[in-house]
Structures are given as structure tokens and as C-alpha cells.
Amino acid sequence: MSTTNRGKKIIIIGFVSIVILFLIYGRYQDPEVFTPSALESIQRIALGFYITMITAIGGIGFGIYKYQKNKIDEQGKDILTTIAIVTSNLKSRKIFIISFIGYGIFFSLVSGTLVYQPEINFVTHYGATIPSGFIAPCCDDPGYMPKIIIYLTEHVGLQIIPINLILQIIVSYLVAINSAIAINAYTISKKGRGMSSIGAATGLFIACPTCAGTFLSIFIGTASGIGLSILLTQLQTLFIALSIPILIITPYIMAKKLQNADGSCKINFKT
């Protein structure tokens, strides 16, 4: 089996494992299951959930690395090889890392992962110890449980929701890919190789799938108070999920412009 196929297989197994994990844990979301005698066991299951999910995410990352590396080694003339080469040169790696980390932080702020509530004191309202954290194992729709709640200060905390964590990693990765390709495409367009600057820069401006949800959160939150916070979190997730197809398609469009007539890539992997 080739390295490319092995990389694909690892990626698929990783995603399938996460879906199965969400469905299995969804069976524990019946409040009647949470008797005092069962709580300790379910807490252990929740911890195992995160260990398994993180392992699957690591497997997906490794599969992508193996797949991309093999595409570069093969030096084929298909669009996926072009994307692999364009996003793997030295300049692109720097852009990718900065975009991935920067967007990940931005995502945390606007998706509710990083929580700031100046009007609520976590110590007096929730009896929290500062700093502290715990896993909330129940109860919500599949993908939204178990949550990790961390109190950093009296007004700042973290609320880690499994599906939002997965989306944060996926969308940040796709945004970083779009940014790396768009900047390379823009550079080539300035050299007069047949691509318009406007078209080349498009990928830089679609890379904000949380913005619509953020605007809605601000508008509705101001009008109706914090009572809709749970609904807004799920709407935010929907906005982000709907943006993923756009973030996947755009690199194909831009990468097509980075191919020579024979299908080879205009970008040197080592530069």
C-alpha cells in the first residue's frame, strides 16, 4: 500500500472514530442514567471520551502529513499535488502557522470557548474555586457533551465543547490553507503570470466563517440579554459548519491558477 493510500486511510479512520465516539457518548445523555452511583463511572467515560478524541485528532494530523509528503515526493501533475507543494514551501509554512494559531485564538474568542462575563462573578454565582476545572458529562445533544469547564479568574473561563473543538481545528486548518495559497497566488499575479490580483486575494477574505455568527451574537445578545447564549452557541456552530464547503472548494480554484500548462506547479517546494 502506497504512503498516499496509507495517509488517506489514517485520515478516514480518524474522522469515523470521532463520529462513532459522538454517537456512543450520546447514549449517556439521559438524565435518568445519572444516578449518584453511576456518576463516577460516567465521569471516567467522559475522560476517556477526550483521550480518544485527542488521539483521533492526532491520527488525522499524522495522516494529512503522510499524504502531503507523499504527494510532494511523487511530483504528480494533479491539483492535490499542487496544493501540497504550494502549502509546504518555507514561506507557506510560516503563513500557515501564523494563520492557524491566529484564527484559532480568534475562533475561541467569538465561539464562546473563551468566556468573559464581567457581570457575573463565578465564585459567588457558581461557588467556583479559582483556578479550577471539571468535566460536565450531561446533558445535551450529541457532540455538545461532555463539556470541559475551566475557571481561570472570577470573570474569565473556558468552555470546551467537543464539536466546537473539532470545528475549530478543521476551520483553522482550512483558513490557514486558504491564506497560504492566496498569498502565493497574489505573489504570482504581481509577477504578471496571468492571474488577476482580485481573484488571487479572494481566499484571504472568505476566511472568516465565524464573523456572521459573531455579529448575530452581539446583535441578539444586546437586544435580549444572555438568556439566548446556548441557542447562539449552536447557531454559531451551524454558521461555521456551513462555511467548510466554501473553505474546501476555494483552494482548488486558486491552486488551478498556480499550475503550468502541463499541470506542474509554478511554486518551488524549497523556496
C-alpha beads as a LAMMPS data file, in Angstrom:
LAMMPS data file: protein, C-alpha beads

271 atoms
270 bonds

1 atom types
1 bond types

-500.0 500.0 xlo xhi
-500.0 500.0 ylo yhi
-500.0 500.0 zlo zhi

Masses

1 110.0

Atoms # bond

1 1 1 0.000 0.000 0.000
2 1 1 1.414 3.402 -1.010
3 1 1 2.092 6.153 1.536
4 1 1 -0.662 8.230 -0.084
5 1 1 -3.255 5.498 0.436
6 1 1 -1.972 4.874 3.962
7 1 1 -2.357 8.580 4.753
8 1 1 -5.908 8.578 3.363
9 1 1 -6.786 5.518 5.408
10 1 1 -5.498 7.086 8.634
11 1 1 -7.488 10.293 7.959
12 1 1 -10.708 8.372 7.272
13 1 1 -10.277 6.161 10.345
14 1 1 -9.715 9.260 12.471
15 1 1 -12.897 11.013 11.318
16 1 1 -15.008 7.847 11.515
17 1 1 -13.715 7.247 15.048
18 1 1 -14.801 10.739 16.112
19 1 1 -18.299 10.307 14.642
20 1 1 -18.709 6.928 16.361
21 1 1 -17.402 8.420 19.608
22 1 1 -20.020 11.196 19.491
23 1 1 -22.818 8.714 18.801
24 1 1 -21.748 6.321 21.563
25 1 1 -21.450 9.069 24.155
26 1 1 -24.859 10.396 23.067
27 1 1 -26.359 7.272 24.639
28 1 1 -25.317 8.572 28.067
29 1 1 -27.300 11.827 27.748
30 1 1 -30.404 10.549 29.530
31 1 1 -30.673 12.357 32.898
32 1 1 -32.172 9.179 34.419
33 1 1 -28.836 7.427 33.859
34 1 1 -27.056 9.917 36.111
35 1 1 -27.722 8.342 39.466
36 1 1 -25.214 9.074 42.273
37 1 1 -23.847 5.529 41.994
38 1 1 -23.282 5.860 38.232
39 1 1 -21.798 9.376 38.262
40 1 1 -18.214 8.317 38.986
41 1 1 -18.260 5.730 36.172
42 1 1 -19.699 8.235 33.684
43 1 1 -17.039 10.786 34.693
44 1 1 -14.406 8.199 33.770
45 1 1 -16.186 7.574 30.460
46 1 1 -16.164 11.336 29.793
47 1 1 -12.415 11.471 30.455
48 1 1 -11.923 8.503 28.123
49 1 1 -14.001 10.365 25.521
50 1 1 -11.490 13.232 25.421
51 1 1 -8.467 10.945 25.434
52 1 1 -9.898 9.017 22.475
53 1 1 -10.915 12.191 20.620
54 1 1 -7.471 13.775 21.024
55 1 1 -5.849 10.536 19.835
56 1 1 -8.103 10.539 16.745
57 1 1 -7.261 14.193 16.024
58 1 1 -3.564 13.378 16.293
59 1 1 -4.067 10.455 13.889
60 1 1 -5.797 12.722 11.368
61 1 1 -2.930 15.212 11.582
62 1 1 -0.385 12.454 11.030
63 1 1 -2.401 11.099 8.085
64 1 1 -2.503 14.547 6.454
65 1 1 1.256 14.894 6.927
66 1 1 1.952 11.492 5.332
67 1 1 -0.459 12.173 2.462
68 1 1 1.012 15.604 1.731
69 1 1 4.606 14.380 1.945
70 1 1 3.946 11.562 -0.496
71 1 1 2.207 13.915 -2.936
72 1 1 5.293 16.135 -2.937
73 1 1 7.644 13.160 -3.370
74 1 1 5.609 11.844 -6.323
75 1 1 5.685 15.258 -8.072
76 1 1 2.454 14.496 -9.895
77 1 1 0.514 16.973 -12.022
78 1 1 -2.862 16.817 -10.290
79 1 1 -4.463 19.620 -8.296
80 1 1 -3.854 17.965 -4.906
81 1 1 -0.132 17.763 -5.632
82 1 1 -0.134 21.479 -6.467
83 1 1 -1.893 22.271 -3.175
84 1 1 0.614 20.098 -1.289
85 1 1 3.600 21.832 -2.897
86 1 1 2.216 25.352 -2.539
87 1 1 1.448 24.894 1.164
88 1 1 4.737 23.168 2.003
89 1 1 7.408 25.626 0.920
90 1 1 9.172 27.697 3.577
91 1 1 7.143 30.865 3.015
92 1 1 3.841 28.963 3.054
93 1 1 4.674 27.087 6.251
94 1 1 5.229 30.382 8.066
95 1 1 1.937 31.788 6.717
96 1 1 0.151 28.554 7.612
97 1 1 1.377 28.507 11.223
98 1 1 0.580 32.194 11.813
99 1 1 -2.886 31.856 10.242
100 1 1 -3.689 28.615 12.070
101 1 1 -2.741 29.964 15.500
102 1 1 -4.180 33.443 14.897
103 1 1 -7.515 32.177 13.622
104 1 1 -7.681 29.554 16.358
105 1 1 -7.387 32.277 19.002
106 1 1 -9.972 34.414 17.204
107 1 1 -12.319 31.417 16.955
108 1 1 -12.001 30.789 20.697
109 1 1 -12.976 34.365 21.463
110 1 1 -16.055 34.521 19.233
111 1 1 -17.361 30.954 19.596
112 1 1 -17.702 31.032 23.365
113 1 1 -14.770 28.726 24.084
114 1 1 -13.079 31.597 25.900
115 1 1 -15.749 33.102 28.158
116 1 1 -15.626 36.608 29.629
117 1 1 -18.597 37.643 31.787
118 1 1 -17.859 40.872 33.686
119 1 1 -21.387 40.969 35.114
120 1 1 -21.062 37.524 36.744
121 1 1 -18.660 36.501 39.492
122 1 1 -18.005 32.779 39.110
123 1 1 -17.145 32.431 42.798
124 1 1 -20.381 33.926 44.144
125 1 1 -22.721 32.657 41.388
126 1 1 -21.368 29.126 40.903
127 1 1 -19.302 28.545 44.034
128 1 1 -16.232 28.038 41.842
129 1 1 -12.701 27.760 43.132
130 1 1 -10.212 29.946 41.263
131 1 1 -8.456 28.419 39.394
132 1 1 -10.248 25.100 38.881
133 1 1 -11.843 22.911 36.241
134 1 1 -14.091 19.900 35.755
135 1 1 -15.828 17.786 33.103
136 1 1 -19.616 18.218 32.823
137 1 1 -20.804 14.834 31.467
138 1 1 -24.527 15.605 30.883
139 1 1 -26.891 16.544 29.256
140 1 1 -27.165 17.888 25.687
141 1 1 -27.249 16.830 22.048
142 1 1 -24.517 14.509 20.652
143 1 1 -21.332 16.488 20.061
144 1 1 -22.084 19.070 22.746
145 1 1 -21.200 16.814 25.668
146 1 1 -19.109 16.204 27.669
147 1 1 -18.010 19.800 28.255
148 1 1 -14.829 20.872 29.972
149 1 1 -15.399 23.896 32.218
150 1 1 -12.347 25.796 33.486
151 1 1 -12.456 28.850 35.777
152 1 1 -9.353 30.999 35.255
153 1 1 -10.435 34.135 37.158
154 1 1 -13.680 35.393 38.703
155 1 1 -14.857 36.559 35.270
156 1 1 -12.803 34.592 32.711
157 1 1 -13.096 30.906 31.920
158 1 1 -13.034 28.241 29.243
159 1 1 -15.970 26.183 27.978
160 1 1 -14.684 23.418 25.723
161 1 1 -17.453 21.776 23.691
162 1 1 -16.358 18.700 21.673
163 1 1 -17.980 19.622 18.342
164 1 1 -16.732 23.210 18.579
165 1 1 -13.218 21.965 19.313
166 1 1 -13.330 19.751 16.219
167 1 1 -14.699 22.601 14.097
168 1 1 -12.091 24.991 15.476
169 1 1 -9.277 22.704 14.360
170 1 1 -10.846 21.934 10.948
171 1 1 -11.759 25.533 10.120
172 1 1 -8.444 26.952 11.384
173 1 1 -6.627 24.394 9.219
174 1 1 -8.697 25.282 6.136
175 1 1 -8.320 29.018 6.764
176 1 1 -4.546 28.542 7.030
177 1 1 -4.504 26.553 3.759
178 1 1 -6.558 29.257 2.017
179 1 1 -4.282 32.004 3.328
180 1 1 -1.087 30.230 2.246
181 1 1 -2.407 29.542 -1.265
182 1 1 -3.938 33.022 -1.674
183 1 1 -0.724 34.822 -0.733
184 1 1 1.309 32.665 -3.124
185 1 1 -1.276 33.280 -5.854
186 1 1 -1.195 37.006 -5.180
187 1 1 2.614 36.997 -5.396
188 1 1 2.487 35.264 -8.788
189 1 1 -0.210 37.627 -10.054
190 1 1 2.059 40.593 -9.291
191 1 1 4.690 38.992 -11.490
192 1 1 2.253 39.050 -14.395
193 1 1 1.685 35.359 -14.890
194 1 1 -1.919 35.581 -15.905
195 1 1 -3.945 35.713 -12.692
196 1 1 -5.858 38.769 -11.533
197 1 1 -4.917 40.200 -8.150
198 1 1 -8.574 40.350 -7.131
199 1 1 -9.083 36.662 -7.859
200 1 1 -5.866 35.716 -6.110
201 1 1 -6.801 37.583 -2.946
202 1 1 -10.316 36.136 -2.699
203 1 1 -9.212 33.333 -0.401
204 1 1 -7.972 35.817 2.159
205 1 1 -11.445 37.322 2.587
206 1 1 -13.585 34.178 2.794
207 1 1 -11.538 33.055 5.777
208 1 1 -13.839 34.420 8.462
209 1 1 -16.664 31.899 8.895
210 1 1 -17.281 32.955 12.494
211 1 1 -17.945 36.603 11.635
212 1 1 -21.640 36.186 10.747
213 1 1 -22.284 34.281 13.936
214 1 1 -20.349 36.846 15.951
215 1 1 -22.429 39.702 14.560
216 1 1 -25.634 37.816 15.319
217 1 1 -24.452 37.077 18.845
218 1 1 -23.689 40.734 19.501
219 1 1 -26.978 41.958 18.000
220 1 1 -29.305 39.455 19.677
221 1 1 -27.280 39.450 22.878
222 1 1 -27.682 43.215 23.199
223 1 1 -31.396 43.068 22.464
224 1 1 -32.400 40.067 24.537
225 1 1 -29.785 39.531 27.235
226 1 1 -27.748 36.419 27.950
227 1 1 -30.729 34.036 28.002
228 1 1 -30.114 33.066 24.362
229 1 1 -26.455 32.178 24.869
230 1 1 -26.983 28.421 24.394
231 1 1 -29.004 28.954 21.205
232 1 1 -26.379 31.341 19.851
233 1 1 -23.618 28.843 20.534
234 1 1 -25.442 26.267 18.413
235 1 1 -26.198 28.837 15.670
236 1 1 -22.520 29.761 15.693
237 1 1 -21.663 26.089 15.171
238 1 1 -24.113 25.956 12.232
239 1 1 -22.594 29.040 10.566
240 1 1 -19.114 27.596 10.889
241 1 1 -20.119 24.144 9.608
242 1 1 -21.793 25.687 6.534
243 1 1 -18.597 27.593 5.736
244 1 1 -16.484 24.421 5.492
245 1 1 -17.533 23.513 1.894
246 1 1 -16.514 27.019 0.755
247 1 1 -13.162 26.725 2.512
248 1 1 -12.595 23.351 0.808
249 1 1 -13.581 24.456 -2.712
250 1 1 -11.631 27.734 -2.771
251 1 1 -8.133 26.161 -2.551
252 1 1 -8.953 24.044 -5.623
253 1 1 -9.939 27.157 -7.573
254 1 1 -6.849 29.133 -6.548
255 1 1 -4.457 26.186 -6.959
256 1 1 -5.685 25.709 -10.520
257 1 1 -4.248 29.144 -11.278
258 1 1 -0.897 28.068 -9.842
259 1 1 -0.398 25.259 -12.354
260 1 1 1.634 25.474 -15.537
261 1 1 0.107 24.369 -18.841
262 1 1 1.414 20.815 -18.292
263 1 1 -0.163 20.599 -14.834
264 1 1 3.066 21.102 -12.880
265 1 1 3.227 23.633 -10.059
266 1 1 4.614 27.144 -10.588
267 1 1 5.857 27.236 -6.985
268 1 1 9.132 25.629 -5.940
269 1 1 8.710 23.411 -2.878
270 1 1 12.046 24.516 -1.371
271 1 1 11.624 28.302 -1.748

Bonds

1 1 1 2
2 1 2 3
3 1 3 4
4 1 4 5
5 1 5 6
6 1 6 7
7 1 7 8
8 1 8 9
9 1 9 10
10 1 10 11
11 1 11 12
12 1 12 13
13 1 13 14
14 1 14 15
15 1 15 16
16 1 16 17
17 1 17 18
18 1 18 19
19 1 19 20
20 1 20 21
21 1 21 22
22 1 22 23
23 1 23 24
24 1 24 25
25 1 25 26
26 1 26 27
27 1 27 28
28 1 28 29
29 1 29 30
30 1 30 31
31 1 31 32
32 1 32 33
33 1 33 34
34 1 34 35
35 1 35 36
36 1 36 37
37 1 37 38
38 1 38 39
39 1 39 40
40 1 40 41
41 1 41 42
42 1 42 43
43 1 43 44
44 1 44 45
45 1 45 46
46 1 46 47
47 1 47 48
48 1 48 49
49 1 49 50
50 1 50 51
51 1 51 52
52 1 52 53
53 1 53 54
54 1 54 55
55 1 55 56
56 1 56 57
57 1 57 58
58 1 58 59
59 1 59 60
60 1 60 61
61 1 61 62
62 1 62 63
63 1 63 64
64 1 64 65
65 1 65 66
66 1 66 67
67 1 67 68
68 1 68 69
69 1 69 70
70 1 70 71
71 1 71 72
72 1 72 73
73 1 73 74
74 1 74 75
75 1 75 76
76 1 76 77
77 1 77 78
78 1 78 79
79 1 79 80
80 1 80 81
81 1 81 82
82 1 82 83
83 1 83 84
84 1 84 85
85 1 85 86
86 1 86 87
87 1 87 88
88 1 88 89
89 1 89 90
90 1 90 91
91 1 91 92
92 1 92 93
93 1 93 94
94 1 94 95
95 1 95 96
96 1 96 97
97 1 97 98
98 1 98 99
99 1 99 100
100 1 100 101
101 1 101 102
102 1 102 103
103 1 103 104
104 1 104 105
105 1 105 106
106 1 106 107
107 1 107 108
108 1 108 109
109 1 109 110
110 1 110 111
111 1 111 112
112 1 112 113
113 1 113 114
114 1 114 115
115 1 115 116
116 1 116 117
117 1 117 118
118 1 118 119
119 1 119 120
120 1 120 121
121 1 121 122
122 1 122 123
123 1 123 124
124 1 124 125
125 1 125 126
126 1 126 127
127 1 127 128
128 1 128 129
129 1 129 130
130 1 130 131
131 1 131 132
132 1 132 133
133 1 133 134
134 1 134 135
135 1 135 136
136 1 136 137
137 1 137 138
138 1 138 139
139 1 139 140
140 1 140 141
141 1 141 142
142 1 142 143
143 1 143 144
144 1 144 145
145 1 145 146
146 1 146 147
147 1 147 148
148 1 148 149
149 1 149 150
150 1 150 151
151 1 151 152
152 1 152 153
153 1 153 154
154 1 154 155
155 1 155 156
156 1 156 157
157 1 157 158
158 1 158 159
159 1 159 160
160 1 160 161
161 1 161 162
162 1 162 163
163 1 163 164
164 1 164 165
165 1 165 166
166 1 166 167
167 1 167 168
168 1 168 169
169 1 169 170
170 1 170 171
171 1 171 172
172 1 172 173
173 1 173 174
174 1 174 175
175 1 175 176
176 1 176 177
177 1 177 178
178 1 178 179
179 1 179 180
180 1 180 181
181 1 181 182
182 1 182 183
183 1 183 184
184 1 184 185
185 1 185 186
186 1 186 187
187 1 187 188
188 1 188 189
189 1 189 190
190 1 190 191
191 1 191 192
192 1 192 193
193 1 193 194
194 1 194 195
195 1 195 196
196 1 196 197
197 1 197 198
198 1 198 199
199 1 199 200
200 1 200 201
201 1 201 202
202 1 202 203
203 1 203 204
204 1 204 205
205 1 205 206
206 1 206 207
207 1 207 208
208 1 208 209
209 1 209 210
210 1 210 211
211 1 211 212
212 1 212 213
213 1 213 214
214 1 214 215
215 1 215 216
216 1 216 217
217 1 217 218
218 1 218 219
219 1 219 220
220 1 220 221
221 1 221 222
222 1 222 223
223 1 223 224
224 1 224 225
225 1 225 226
226 1 226 227
227 1 227 228
228 1 228 229
229 1 229 230
230 1 230 231
231 1 231 232
232 1 232 233
233 1 233 234
234 1 234 235
235 1 235 236
236 1 236 237
237 1 237 238
238 1 238 239
239 1 239 240
240 1 240 241
241 1 241 242
242 1 242 243
243 1 243 244
244 1 244 245
245 1 245 246
246 1 246 247
247 1 247 248
248 1 248 249
249 1 249 250
250 1 250 251
251 1 251 252
252 1 252 253
253 1 253 254
254 1 254 255
255 1 255 256
256 1 256 257
257 1 257 258
258 1 258 259
259 1 259 260
260 1 260 261
261 1 261 262
262 1 262 263
263 1 263 264
264 1 264 265
265 1 265 266
266 1 266 267
267 1 267 268
268 1 268 269
269 1 269 270
270 1 270 271
